[in-house]
Amino acid sequence: MQVEKVVVGDYQTNCYVISQENKCLIVDPGFDSNKIISLINNREVLAILITHRHDDHIGALDEILKLYDVPVYEFKNLEEKEYTIDNFFFKVIFTKGHTFDSVTYYFEKEKIMFVGDFIFENSIGRTDLATGDYNEMIESIEKIKQYDDDIVIYPGHGNSTKLGLEKLNNYWFDSVNQ
């Protein structure tokens, strides 16, 4: 599986295109639909995965849906379970805290997670915005700490990281134990 990132919009949001063969999924189509469409190129889009509904993560959603009539996977139509889309297999983990609808998509075989604004390199998402909740964030961190250290974390902004590095270096992960 190939993961490609395009940075979009004023908030420098990471949009990801996940590909296998000539088929792909889009994660968080923020703004700049033309950049996203260019990255997709001639691949067949199977679905769109939304980590949460802040504008910087869905700004191009309607434009993308006009071009690709595909299902949208998001909190309101998901359960915490495993999903299959063609040859893509992933688990949905509810990781509330940044927002009430924050979702992590875990591709277990590939050992990758798309976390939106839940986890960043050495940080976490804000909990002081509408529907954010610090206590739910701490519960989500505790939940995600149970997963393997070698999982690559693809956040909604900034650089990718590994879960093990966050367990060691991220103040917020350590604060859960205090």
N, C-alpha and C positions, 0 to 999 in steps of 0.2 A: 504494500500500500504506500502510495506517495502522498505527502502532505506539503501543500504549497500555501504560502501566506502572501496576502496583499494587504497593505496598510491603507486604510480609507478614512476620509473625513477629517474634520478639524480636531477631533479627539484622538487621532492616530489609532483607530480601532483595527485590530487584527481580524480579517476575514480569511477563512481557510477554505481551500478546495482540496478535498480528499479523493484520490483517484485509485482505481484499480482497472487495469486494461484501458478501455475507452469510456468508462463510466465514472461518475463522480457524485459526491455530496457537497453541498455548500454549508459552511458553518458561519453564522452571524454575518449576513450581508448588510454591513453598515452602509455608509454612503458610497458615492462614486461607482454606480452600477457599471459604467463603461469599463472601469479597471477590472471588475469582477468578471464581466462577460469576456473580456480579452484574455484573462487567465484561463477561463473555462475552455476557450477555443472551440474545437469541434467535438468535445466530449459530450456524452449523453448525461444530462443532469437527472438524477433519480429522486432527490429530495433535498429539503433545506432543514438544517438543525439550528434551532434558536436556543441560546443559553439563557437569555432573559430578554425582556421587552423594553430595555432602554433604547431611545432613538438612535444612539450611535452604534447599536448592534442590529437594528432592523430598518435603518433609513432607506435602504434600497430594496427592501423586501417586495413592495408592490410592483416596482419596475421589473425586478427579476421574475416575479410570478407572471407578469404579462408575457414574457418571452418563453419561460419554461413553466408549463402548467403541471406542477409537481406538488406532492404533499409537503406540508410544513409540520415538523415535529417540534413541540414546545410543551411547557409545563401543563397547559390546560388540556392537552389530549394525550398525556403520557402517564405511565405508572412506573414505579421502580421495579423494572424487570429487564429482561433481555429482548432485543429487537433484531430483526433481520430485514435488510433492504438489499435484494439481489445477493451479491457476495460480500456485503458489508454486515458485520455482526458487532453489536455494541450493547452495553448495559447502561441504563439510565439511573443516575444517582441524584436524588434531590439534595441540593446543597444550598439551602436557604441561608440568608444572612445579609448579603448585599441587597437582595430583593426577595420577596416571597416566592417568586417564580424562577429562582436560579436553579439551573440544571447542569450537571456534569455528564458528558458522554464519554464512556470508558470503552475503548476498543482493547479488550483483554489480550487477544492473540498478539497484537502489535505493541502492547504495553504503552498505550498513549491515552491521554485524557484531554478533552476540550472543556475548559472550566469557566469560560467567560470572565467575569470580574470577581470570581470567588477567590482565586489565588493568583498572586503575581510573584515574580522573582523577589524573594526576601520581603514580601508584603502580602496584604489581603485587600479585598475590595472594601470600599466605604460602607458603613452601616448606618450613617446618619441621613441618608436620603429617604424619600417616601418608600414605604414598605420594607426598609432595611431594619435589621434587628440584630444587635450585638450578641445576645444570648443564642439566637439561632445560628449565627456565624460560628460561635464556639462549638456548638453541637455538630455543625457540619465539618469543622476542622477535626474534631474527635473522630467522626465517621471516616473521613478520608485518610487519616493517619493509619488506619488498619490495612491499607493497601501497600503493595510492594514498593520498595525504595527506588527501583530502576524504572519506574513509570515516568515517561516524559509528559510534562504538563505544558499544554498550549493555552496560554492565557488570552484574554480579550484585549490586552495592551502590553507592549513590551516584549521581552525575550522569553523564549521557552526555558524551562528549567526541569530538574528532576525532583520527584517527590522526596527522595532521600535527602537531597540538599536542603529542601525546605524544612524537613524534620530537624535537620541539624542547625540551620542558619536563620530560619524565619522566626523572629521574635514572637509572633502570634501563635506559632505552633508550640513553642516552648511555654508560653503563658498558659496554655490549656492545662499543663501539669502543675501549675502553682496553686 
